[in-house]
């Protein structure tokens, strides 16, 4: 999120954060376990959506819902 807010290339930032989430999806799930983490994820979603992207970590939750 910080890279996007600071004016970095959103696509490169998205790809970087997506790769990080793919390498360690448990890190994203751990964030969702606390109120502060959920707020951070929600803020990140807003920033990414404002740039025209789905949050790069969203697939973690989509897979969980699908039972993977």
C-alpha positions as CSV (number, residue, x, y, z in Angstrom):
1,X,0.0,0.0,0.0
2,X,2.8,2.4,0.8
3,X,4.4,2.0,-2.6
4,X,1.2,2.9,-4.3
5,X,0.6,5.9,-2.0
6,X,4.1,7.2,-2.6
7,X,3.6,7.4,-6.3
8,X,5.3,4.1,-7.3
9,X,4.1,2.2,-10.3
10,X,0.9,0.5,-9.1
11,X,1.3,-2.5,-11.4
12,X,4.8,-3.2,-10.2
13,X,3.7,-2.7,-6.5
14,X,0.7,-5.0,-7.1
15,X,2.8,-7.7,-8.5
16,X,5.4,-7.4,-5.7
17,X,2.7,-7.6,-3.0
18,X,0.9,-10.4,-4.8
19,X,4.1,-12.5,-4.9
20,X,4.7,-11.8,-1.2
21,X,1.1,-13.0,-0.4
22,X,1.6,-16.1,-2.6
23,X,4.9,-17.0,-0.8
24,X,3.3,-16.6,2.7
25,X,-0.5,-16.5,2.7
26,X,-0.5,-17.2,6.4
27,X,0.9,-13.8,7.0
28,X,-2.2,-12.3,5.4
29,X,-4.5,-14.6,7.4
30,X,-2.7,-13.6,10.6
31,X,-3.4,-9.9,9.9
32,X,-7.1,-10.7,9.6
33,X,-7.1,-12.2,13.1
34,X,-6.8,-8.8,14.9
35,X,-8.9,-5.7,14.7
36,X,-5.8,-3.6,13.8
37,X,-4.8,-6.1,11.1
38,X,-8.4,-6.1,9.6
39,X,-8.3,-2.3,9.6
40,X,-5.0,-2.3,7.8
41,X,-6.3,-4.8,5.2
42,X,-9.5,-2.7,4.7
43,X,-7.5,0.5,4.3
44,X,-5.3,-1.3,1.8
45,X,-8.3,-2.5,-0.2
46,X,-9.6,1.1,-0.5
47,X,-6.2,2.3,-1.8
48,X,-5.9,-0.5,-4.3
49,X,-9.5,-0.2,-5.5
50,X,-8.9,3.6,-5.9
51,X,-6.1,2.6,-8.3
52,X,-8.3,0.2,-10.2
53,X,-6.9,-3.0,-8.7
54,X,-8.3,-5.7,-6.5
55,X,-6.1,-6.0,-3.4
56,X,-3.2,-8.2,-4.2
57,X,-3.9,-10.4,-1.1
58,X,-7.6,-10.9,-1.8
59,X,-7.0,-14.3,-3.4
60,X,-6.1,-15.6,0.1
61,X,-9.6,-15.0,1.4
62,X,-11.2,-16.1,-1.9
63,X,-9.4,-19.5,-1.6
64,X,-10.4,-19.8,2.0
65,X,-14.0,-19.3,1.1
66,X,-13.8,-21.8,-1.7
67,X,-12.5,-24.4,0.9
68,X,-8.9,-24.6,-0.3
